[in-house]
Amino acid sequence: MLAYGMGAVASLSNLRSIGLRGPLIPDPDDASWLVVLSTLLATFAHLTDLKINDLDVVSLPHFAALVGTCSELQTLIIRMCCLSLDSSSHPYIPQHFPPPGLRSVRPVEHREGQNDSFFHWLSTAAKPLPIVSIVLQTFGKEYIDSVTNLLRDAGPFLECLAINTEYITSWEEGQYQPPLPDLNLYPRLQSFTCSWNSRLRRKSAAVQEADICRAIGQISSHCMKTIEIIIDTDHANHVNQLNLRKIDRYLQRPNFASLESLTLVSLHFYSEIVEDWAWKTFPICFQRGILKLRDPIWWAWLWMSP
């Protein structure tokens, strides 16, 4: 809902989920509404889910005040927000508003560095992090360490991890694919999503292929239920460049006995070429009945939904 309409729900003290959208703030001095909104959010003692869309927040302290007042917050989704105005070399970390004990975090970006300050702020949270679900897309070069630390510190509790480089951002010079962490760190992992993008400038298709095979080979969790690989390429024939046969062998290990699905999502093509490649690449998974191909429209809906 629009920020200025929040007053209408001030009396609903038992609200557990709120979505904020706009307004955009072209004037960096006009942030008074953020103070009012932060005060208002603090009155919702039971608020656990917050989704923020299309907000240009003038500084990290303003954003921290907005989110940090939600003491019971568990799920935070940030989409199309600009939180990058603080310098990464001399960041101002708001001491009065430490990150809440989030269990699920999903920052979705479409331009360089929109949520970089958020990564830096979240990395200052008390350890170990209680996060069970992380969905990451692209981020600025200077925040690789913060993202890496976030993934490492979430280890003991993490159940769902999705790391993707979206095709829209793959051509932008400043974008970096989130690093694939050592999945052996996550003993409770149940779901893992990653992507292979033939057009990503800063990491070749071959390197991405090796990273995906290595990451899935590192999984030691006995709780795995779903693995999803998103394939982003200009032409269906390009999928034949992708050699993931090692994964078919990895998934026959005892710790993958409970695996329910290996899903392949071809972003632009759902064709016989992709089907033939999938059957040849994952013959054992196909025989087990766990190999699935998903329509790209469904993928887009699932990725952007709360």
Phi, psi and omega in degrees: 000163178291143183301321183287352178266002184295332181302332182292340181250012183301331182278352182271073189291344182264010179303137179248343183220132180222139173244131180247135177222120177064180001275161172288148183239095178287334182264112183297343179275348184263076180237014183298327181295333179294323178295315179297316182294321178299316178298319181294316180298328180296340180281345180270087187294340184255009183293121180242339184233126181227126176241126183242121181240140168055048177242127170262095182276133192287340179198161177299318177303321177297317180294318180298322177295322181294313184275323185294339178286346180272085190294335182257012185298133179241325183238126179232122177243124179242125183224126176057044177246150178251112181233030192249020187278348177274144179288135179288335181280333177225063184287147174260105181270120183290105183292331184281348182228076176293157180300140177290167181283069184294143173253340179216130181224135183217087173272123181247121183244159174225358175218162186302130167068019184296327184243020185300318180297328178298317178300317182296317180295315183296330181290349179269000183294158178299144181254149357282152179287140180275011187294132177251345182218127177229128173239118183238145168240223187273164182203172181284154184305320188287353183251017178300318181297318181296318180292318178299318178295320178300314181293323180291315185287345180274358189313307189298333188245348190296129179245330183229126179225125177232123181232120188216145168250111186286147186296331181296321185269353188293343181266355185274131187301325187278353188276141177234138177287132176305138182292144174279118184281176173286107185288352174293345180286349189245085183292344181254009185301132179242332186219134179223130177234134176218176184223153172239121186236110184290349184252005182289121188286324190270358176211119185295160179300322181294320179293318177300317179302313180297321180297317181296314179298317180295316182299311181292327177294339180276347184297125177245353180300140175264010184253004187300132178242321184221141170230133180230131178241120181265125183251116184241108181211159182285327186228142181301325181298335182296339181296337179290348175283346188266113181253101180243027184295333177302323183296324179301323178285318180304320187285001175263003177292155183303327183289349177259017182298330182267005181297126183265331183202141165247108187254131176250128181243110176267111190300322187245346186222129170236084191230175177296329179298313180294319179298314180299317179299317182297315181295322180286328183280326184234059184295324182288318177297324177296317179294327178287345180081019182254353180280128182225147172245133184247141176296136181298334178296318177296321179300314182299320181294318183292323183292321185271349182282158179297000000 
